[in-house]
Amino acid sequence: MANSVNGGSPGHGILADRWDKASLTPLLGDRLAGHYGFIAADSGLGVDHRQAATFFVQAEGHLDAGDGDSALSSAQEAVKAARLANDADILADSMRLMVKARCLRWRGGAGRGSASGKSSSSMPPNGRHITNGISHINGSSSGVSSHSSHSKMFQANGTVKQTSNNNSNTYNSYGASCSSSSRSGIRSSQSTGRGAETQDELSRARRMAKDEAKAFKQSGQARGEALMFLSQAEVHLERRGFRSRQAGLQLASSALEALRALGERDRLAEATAQATVLRALIALRDSNGAQATADSTLALYRSLADKRGEAKALHSAALARGLGGTRQSYDEGIRFASDAAVLYQDLGMVSSQADAQLLVGQLNLDRGRADLALHAARSTMALLAGDRGKMASSFRLLVDAHLELCEFSLALQISQEAVASSEQLGSRRQQAGAKSVLARAMLATDNIEEALSELQAALALSRAEGDVDLEATLLLSLCRAHEQDCADEDALEAAEDAVALWESLNDHDEEVACAEYAAALVLLRLCDCTGSLKAASKARGIFSAAGDKYREALCLVLIASIIFSSGKDADGALDTVLVAKDLFRERGDARGEAYALQSLGEFHRAQGKLEEEFYRKELWRGSSRDGVPFKDREDFVARSYEGGFAASHPLNLLAQINTWRTADVSQATKEVATLAQTLKRITARVYLMPGSTDTYFSAADIEAESRLIPNCRFAPIESAWGHRAGDPHRPGQEPEAEFIAQHVAELLAEE
């Protein structure tokens, strides 16, 4: 089982799941600037109304440009004017902008001229990863005004009751020092891996949205309360922890329900809430739920004739299909992502177009079409020419595609170009990420020494940056490199260091579980089944508590491998894999279900393995397959064993195993009887002839049953061929065939 648990299983890249990054969508406005622009120009309205609308338009523009400081400052002024105007709608919309601006500052998009509102993503330890390919799934409203007229809006909502003005100055505490310093995004070991001031941005945003939801509820403003639920959901989805994602899903669902209750009045806000629900479902890897919600979200935006919303819904639908893991779901995802890219192009959204094309490439790579992935990556790089900061994901996809095609020299060349590009940018985070990609390319060519050197350099950069999260992620990459170098003790140390770092941070249970999983793999290689089971069980417990069925199932497959490797409970291992299979099926993950079934096949094969005597005496030398002799032990295992099991359908093997495990002749009679009572009723002459080294049905068990049959002869086949002794059709099994023929003749000759 060593290969199945340490090789290219889905589990080894357990942290490298690009769908996690659905929580890092661009922080754009709700596309209400056009509506409020009309209000700002309406001379018939009061000064406070027009000022609030003017500041709102400014704030949304700053937000869309990635300038968090200016967006927050303008949004605060809009909130202040909206309170003076007693306008509940513009107050709620401006509050949403304040929350988004806080989140943008938390990501590092603070000062004017910021290139992006997204934080740089850390490189995964193993497997494939894409950041920008999913970065533009956004639930923002667009285009059409959510109110037919300002006067209608005001009459419908009424004025803000005086009780809500108890918080009339709270925006000052929510937004204190909004422009006193720009966010650098530098992390430290405090609290969550970011500086305390940076982390406080999300805390302020969440507190503000929560407080204002209560104020809107007290004043009877259902729309304002719903929008604050939606803002709270968006804050929770900024975090990577599963508890935060679940809270985000619950709040977004509550917002959606409340907005639907308002009827046709605010369909765009309803679409925003539904898209946020979808964003949470993707982050939680709920394949079935995400696909259904993606389809309904797409239909909603199309009914509103909102092209930008439609493009983003198509993008989300592509991601949701990618969770399915089947060829059909990948093909559907590629079609959706391609359609999104075309719409983005028509809308002039070049960055979003590049993201969609990159997703097309990643889905093609997962589909097994690396050549098409290369084409998509090159097209993306052409769109992003000159924007080195956004080309990192394209470099990664190119490298992965070339590695998939075994074009190792090209993968190395592109990785080196990525490192050079990151050095020109002067970003230590991007340099660390590029070096991690280079190390992966080096490992593919077994250039382990240089790969380790690049990873150590990347770790030094992450430490200089003060980024604990990135440091821990790189430690898992180092763990994988040490494993490949057969330095398991060093690999274990790296995994345990990653566990310690992530445990020092808040809301990083998911990452802790991933590191524990990596440690469990190494401990299994070290034959420490007890330690491996403890680590894998801890990881499983975290994922189970978080409701992450995908990773819980991966942990269960690993746990089954550990149990089986310990040689103590083969049935328990099989039961554990069956639970994993059902979890994969429950979430609509065909690829995961196939992985679990493949593990069943591995157990089936391993349980029927030949005794060491067979290999010690090199009995395979006297055998052959299809007339071709086996050249060595590895050739025998590959052609005689693995080839046969690979051709077997996993469900057939499962049915066979279940038949063996549940077969009980005592259940075949109408009368209630034990197995011993039933065997004693057999009157026919019986020869029981197990293989002496059969590990499926041991000779000892068969001998015990033979004593219960009155007229039975126990005649084991003395053979090193294991279970195969009873099927002696292979060259080299002539003694076994002769033994069986002799005893069959004796039986037939008896009176």
N, C-alpha and C positions, 0 to 999 in steps of 0.2 A: 504493500500500500504506500510505500514511500513516494513513488512517483505521483500517485494520484493526489496526495495531499501537499506535496511540495513543488509540483510542476506547474503547468500552466492553467491551473484551475481558476475559476472566477474568484475564488476566495482570496488568492494571494494579493490581488489588487483591491482589497476590501475598502481601502480609503480612497482609491482612485476612481471615484464614481462621479462623472461630470454632471450627473443630474442633481447632485447636491447643490451645485452652484446656481440653481434656479432661484435661490434666496437672494442672489446678488444681481437683481435686475436694475436697469438704469433708473435713476430717480428723476422722472420728468413730471411736469405739471399735469393737471387734469384737463388741459386744453380749454380753459374758460377765459383766456385772455381776450378772445374776440368778443365774447358776450360782455365782459366788464369794460372793454374798450368803448363800446356803445354807451354804457352807463356813464363813464368818465367824461364823455363828450356831450352828455345830455344837460344842457343849461337849465332845464326845468327842474332838475333835482337839487337837493341841498348840497352845500359845500362838503359836509362830512361824507355823504354818499359818494360824491365824485372823487374826493381824495382817497377814500378807501378803495374804489375801483382802480384809480391811477396807480396806487402803490401795489395793488394785486397784480396788475399787468406787468409792472416792473419786476416784482418778485418771481413771477412765473418765467419771465424771460431769463432772469439770472439763473434760476434753477435748471432750465433746459440747457443753458450754456455751461453748467457744471460749476458755477460760482456759488458755493454754499454760504459764504459770509454775506455777500450782497443780497442773496435771496432771503436769508434770515432777517437782515436789517429791514428790507422793504416789506416783508411779510409782517413784521412787528408793527410797522407803521400802519399797514392795512388793518390789522386787528384793532389797533387803537382807534382809528377812524370809524371802523365798523361798530365798535361799542358806542361811540358817541352818536352814531346814526341809528342805533338800536335796530340794526339789520342782521337778523339771525343767519341768513343765507351767506352773505359775504363774510360774516364772522367765521362760520364753519369752514368755508372754502379757504379762507386765509389761514386759519388754524392748520388745515391740512398742509399748506405750503410751509408753515413753520416746522411741522413734524418732518416733512421731506427734507428741508434744509438742514435740520439737525442730523438726520441720517446721512446726508451727503457729507457733512463735515466729519462725521464719524468714519466714513470711508476714506477720507483724505482729500476730498474735493472742496477745498476751503477758499483759497484766494482767487482773485480775478484772473482769468486766463488759464484756469486749470484745464488740462488736456482732457480729463475724463472724470466723470463722477463715480467711477468704479475703482475699487481698490485692486491692487495687483494680486492675483491669486497665487498661492504657493503651489509649487510643483508637487505632484503626488509621488508617493514612494514607489509605486509599481503600476503597471498597466497603462491604459491610455487615458488622456485627460484633455478636456477642452474647456476653456473659460468663456471666451467671447461667443462661442457658438450658441450659448443659451442666455447671453446677457441682455437680450432685448425682449424678454417676455415681460411685458408690463401691463398692468391693468388700468392704465390711465384712460380717462374719457377723452373724446376728441371731437373737434369740428362743430357739431350741432350744439346750439345753446341748450342748457338744461332747463331754461325757463323761457317761456314765450315772451314775457316782458317783465321788466323790473317791478312794475306796479302789481302785476298778477302774482309774482313771486312773493311780494311783500304782503299782499292780502291773504295769500294762502297760509303763510307762516305766522302772520301777526308780527308784533314787535317783541324784542327781547324783554322779558319781564325784569323788573328791577332786581329780583333775587339773583339773576345771573351776573349782575354787575358787582356782586361781592368779589368776583375775580377780575374786576376791571383793570387792575394793575398787575395781575399775575404774569402777564407776558414778559414783564421786566425780569422776574425771577427765572422764568423758563428760558429767557434769551439773554441773560446777563453776559457781558463781554463777548457779544457775538462777533465783533470784528477786531478784538484786541490782539488776537494772534491767529495765524493760519495753522491749519491742521497739517502736520507733517506725515501722519500715518505711522510714525515710529512707535514700536511696541516696546514694552518693558515687561518685567516679570511680575508687575503688580496686578493682582486681581484677575485680569482676563487676558494678559498678554499684550495689552495696549496700555498707553499711559493713562493715568487716572483721569486727566482732563478729557482725553479723547473718549474714554469709556463713558464719561458722564454725559456726553451728547445723547446717547441712546436713552439713558436713564431720564434725562430731562424731557426728551421727546415723549417717552412712554407716560411719564407722570402728567405732562400737560394734556395729552390726549385723554387719559383716564379721568382727570379732574374736570375737563371740559365736557366729557360725556355725561358726568353727573349733573353739571350745571344745565346742560341742554335738557336733560330729563326732567329736572325740577321745573324748568320754564315751559315744559310741554312741547319742545322743539324736536319732533321725531326725526326729521332729516339731519339736523345737527348731531343728535345722539348717534345715528347710524354712521355718519361720516367719521365721527371720533372712534367708533368701533373699528372702522376700516383702517384708520390711521394707526390704532394700536396693533392691529393685525400686521400692518406693514413694518412696524418697528420690530415685532417679534420675529418676522421673517428675515430681518437683517442678521439675526444670530444663527449660528450653525447647529445649536443644540436641538435635539428632537423635542424636548419639552417646549421650547420656544416655538418650534414649527407647529406642534399640535395646538398650542395656545393661539397661534396665528390663524390656523384653520378654523378653530372654534369662533374666534372673533369675526373673521371675514364672513363666515356662514351666518352669524347673527346680523351683521351689517346687511348682507344680501337679503335676508328674510325681512328686515325692517324696511329696506328700500322698495322691495316688491309690494309691501303692504301700502306704500304710498301710491300705487297704481302707475299710470302712464306719466306721472308728473316728472320723473327724473330717471329716464331709461339709461342715460349715459352713466350716471353714478351706479346704477344697477349693474351695467356691463363691467364697470371698474371693479365692483365687489366680486362679481363672478370670476373675473380674470385673476383676482387675488386668491380666491378659493383654489383655482386651478394651479396657481403658482405654489401654494402650500401642498397640494396633492402631489405635484411633481417632486417637490423637495422631500416628501415623505415616501416616495416611490410607490404610490398607490396606482398601479398600472391601469386597472379597470376603471377606477374612479376618475383618474386623470383623463383617460381617453373619452369617457362619456361627457365629462365637463368641458373638455376642449371642443368637442363637436357642438355642444349647445352654446358655448361662448362665441364660436365662429358664426353660428347662425344668428345670434343676437346682434353682433356687430354688422353683419351683412344686412339685417333688417333695418338698421339705423343708417345705412349707407355711409358708414364710417370706414374709410379705406385704411387709415392708419391703424385703427383698432382691428380691422380684418387682417392686416399684415401680421400684427403681433399675435392674434389668435391662431393664424396659420403656423407661426413660429412655435407657439405653445403646443399646437396639435402635433407638430413634428417631434417635439421632445416627448410628449405623452406616448406616441407610437414607439419611440425608441426604447421606452421602458419595457415593451412587450417581449423583446428578445427573439422574435421569430422573423423569418425571411419576409413574410407578408407585412408584418408591422414595420420592419425596416424600410421596405419599398414604399409603404404609405407615408412614412416619416420623410423619406427623401422627396416624395412628390409635394408634400406640404411645405417643406423647407424651401424647395425650388420655387414654388408659387409665392412664398413670402419674399424671397429675394427679388422676384420680378416686381412685386408691389412696392417694395422698398425703393427699388430703382425708379419706378414711376413717380414716387413721392419725393425723390431727391435725397433719401436718407442713406447716404453712402456707407456710413459706419454700420448701420443695421443690415444693409445689404451684404456687407462683408461677413457679418456674424452669421447670417442665414446660409451663405455659401460655405462657410466653415463647418456649419452643422451638417450640410449636405455631404461634405467630405468625411466627417466623422462617422456618420451613419453608413456611408459606403464602406468605410474601413471595417466597421463592425459587421457589415454584411458580407465581408470577404472579398471586396472589390477594391483592392489597394490602388489600382491604376486610376480608377475614377476619383479616389480620395486625393491622389496627387494632383489631378487636374483641378479639383475644387480648391485645394490649398494654394496652387499657383495663381488661380484666378483671384483669390482673396488677397494675395500679396500684391497683385497688380492694382487692385482697388485701393490698397492701403499704402501705396508707394509714398515714401517720405514720412510716414507716421511709424517710426520705429517702435514707439511705445506700445502699439497695438498689433505688431507683427509677431509677437512671441508665440501666440497660439498657432499661427500659421507655420512657424518654424517647427513647433512640436508635432503638428499633424504631418508635415513633410517627413520628419525623421521617423515617425511611427510607420508611415506608409512604406518608406524605403526599407525599413527593418522587416516589415511584413513580406516584402518582395525579395528579401535576402540580399538587398543592394547595400551592403554594409559600408563600403567606401563612400558612397553618396550620403548615407546617413551621417557618417562621421564628418564629412565636409560641411554639410548643412549645419550640424551641431556647432562646429567651430565658427561658422559664420554668425550663428545666433549669439555665441559668446562675445564675438567681436562687436556685434551690434549693440549688445547690452552694455558693454564697456564704454562705448561712445555716448550712451545715454547717461552714464554716471549713476544709475540706480543700483544700489547693492542688492535689493530684492530681485530685480530682473537678472542681475549677474548670477545670483545664487540659483535662480530657476534655470537659466541657460546652462550653467555648469552641471546641473542635475540631468538635463537632457543629454548633454555630451557624455556624461558618465553612463547613461543607459545605452547609448550607442556603442560605447567602449565595451560594456559588459556583453553586448551581443556578439562581439568579436573575441571574447575571452581575454580582452586586454584589462584584466582585473586590477593590476597594480596602478595603472594610470587612472582608472575609474575611481578607485579609492582616493587617490590624490585629489581629483576634481571634487569629490564629495566632501572631503575634508576642507578644501578651499571654500566650498559653498557654505559649509557649516560656520566657518570663520566669518563670512560675510553676514550670515543671519545673526550671529552673536554681536557683531559690530553694529548691526541695525537695531539690536535689542528686540528682535522679533522671535519670541519664544515659540509661537505656533509654527512658524516656518522652520525653526531649528528642530522641533520635534518631528515634523514631517520629513525633513532631510535625514534625520536619524533612522527613520524606517527605510529610506533608500539605502542608507549605509548598511542596515541590517541585511537587506537583500543582496548587496554586493558581497558581504562577508559570507553569506550562505553559499553563494556561487563559488567563493574561494575555499569552501569547506572549512572555514574558520567559525565553527558554530558557537564557540564560547564568546567570540567578539560580536557575533550576530546577536546573541542573547543579551549581551551588555547594551548594545545599541537600542534594542527593543525595550529593555527595562528602563533605560534613560528616557526614552520617549514617553513611556507610561508616567514616570515621575514628573516630567515637565508638564504634561497635559493635566495631571492630577493637581498641579499647583495653580491651574487656571480655573475660572468659573465657567460653568455651562459648557464643558468640553467632554462630557461623558462619552459622546460618540467617538471622539478621537482616542480616549483612554481604551475603549473597547477594541478599536482597531489595532492599537499597539499590543494589547493583551493577546489578540488573535495572532499577531506576528510572533509574539513570544511563544505562544502555544505550538506554532509550527516548528520553531527551532527546538523547543524542548522535546518534541516528538522525534526529531532527528537525533537528539542526544539520548533517546530511549528513556527519557524521564516521563513515563506515562502519567504518573501522579501529578507532577507539576504541570504537564501539558493539559491534562484534564481540568485542573483547577483554573488555569488561565483562560481556556476556551469556555468553561462554564461561566466565568465572570463576564466575559465578553457577551455570551449568549444572554445572560441575565439583564445586562444593560440594554441590549437591543430589544429584548422582549418587553421590558418595562416601557421602552420608548415607542413600542408599536411598530418597530422596523422589522417586518416579517422577512424581507429579503435577506438582510444580514443575519437575522436570527437563524434562518434556514441554512445559510453558509456555515454558521457556527455549529449547527447540529450535524452537518455532514462531517465536519472536522472532529467533533466529539465522537461520532460513530467510528471514525477511523482510529481514534485513540483507543476506544474501548476494544475494537477488534484487534488492534496491534498488541494490546495487553494480554490477549489470549484468554480472557476470563469470561466473556459474555458475548458470544457471537450473536445469539438471538437478540440481546439488548441493542447491539450495534445495528442490526437489521431494522428493528423497531424504530430506532432513532432516525435512520435514513428515511423511513416511510413517513415519519412526522415532517421531516424537512421537505420531502416531495409534496406533501399535502399543502404545506405553507406556500411553496412556490406556485402550486396550482391555484391556490386561493387568491393570489395576487396577479394571476394571469401571466406568469413568467414561464413561458415554454422552455426557454434556454436553461433556466435554473432547474426546472423539473427534469430536463434531460441530464443535467449534471448530477442530480441526486440518483437518478436511475443508473447512470454510468457507474456511480459508486457502488450500487447494488451488484452490478456486474463484476466490479473489482473484488467485492467480498466473496461472491460466488466463485470466482476464479481462485482467489487466495485460499479459500477453505478447501478447495479440491487440489491443492498443490501437491506436487510429488515430494516424497521424502528425500532428505539429504543423501541417503544411501544411493538413490537413483543418480544423483549428480556426482557423488563421490566416485562411483564405479563407472561414470560416464556412459551409462547404458543408452543414452541418446545416440551415441555413435553408431549403434546397430540399427537405427531406425531412419525413416525418411518420410517425406510428404510429397505426394504427386510424383513419386519416382526420383525426387531430388534429395540426396542425403543432407543431413544437417551439418554445417561446417563447424559450429561451436555451440556452447551452451546458450548464448544469447540468441542465436539463430533458431535454436529449438524452441525456446520460450516464445519468441516472436511469431514463428510460423505455425507451431503446433498448438499453442495455448492462446496467445493474445489474438491471433488472427481469427480463430474460431469464435471466441467470445465477442470480438468486435462485430462479427457478422450476425450475431444473435440479437434479436429485438429485445430491448431491456424489459418490456412488459412480459415477454415470454419467460425470461429468466425469473421475473418476479412471481409469475404464476407457478412456475416450477418450485420455487422456494416455498411459497405459501402452501403448495400441495404437500411438500415434505414436512413442513412444520405442523400442519393441522391434521394430517392423515392419521386416523385412529380407527382400526378395524372394529373396535368395540362399539363405535357409533353406527355401524352398518346394520346392526340387529335391532329388532323392535323391542326386545327385552332390555332392561337396564342391566348392564354388566360391566365389570372392570376389564381392562386389557388382559390381565392374567386369566380371568374366567373365560374370556372369548378365545384366547389361544388354546386353552385346554380342550375346547370343543372340536378342534380340528382333528379329523380322522384320517385324512390323506397322508400318504408317505411324503415326507418333505426333506429336501436337501437345502440347507442354508449355507451359501458359499460366498461370504464377503471377501473383499480384498484385505489382506492382513494389514496394509498401511492406508486403508481408506479413511480419510478424515471427514467425509460427509456422514458415513454410516460406519461407526467404528466396529471392529471385530468383537470387542468386548461387549458392546450393546447387543449385537446380533447373537452372540453366544448365550447371553442371559435370556433372551427371548426363546432360543432353541430349547432350553430346559423346560419351558412352559408348554411346548408342543409335544404330545405323547409319542408320536411316531416320527421323530425328526433326527436327522444326522447333521452335525455341524462340521463342515469341511472347508475351512478358510483357504483362500488362494494365496499361497506364500509368494509375495511379489513386491517389488519396490515401485510398481507403477501406480500405486495409490488407487483412486476410484476407477482408473482406467483398466485395472486388472480384469474387471468383469466385462470389458468390451475389447477383446484382444484381436482386433483386425489390423493393427499396425505392424509393420516390419519390426522385428525385434521382440515381439510378444508371443512367439511360437510356444514357449513353455507354458504360458498361461492358457493359451488356446487348447493345448494338448491336455492339460489338467481338467479343464471344463468338459471337454469331449469325453474324457475317460469316465468322469463321474456321472455325466448324463447317460452314458451307455450302461453304467452299473445300475442306475435308477430304473432304466427301462427294462433291464434284465431281471429285476426282482419280481418275484411272484406276487 
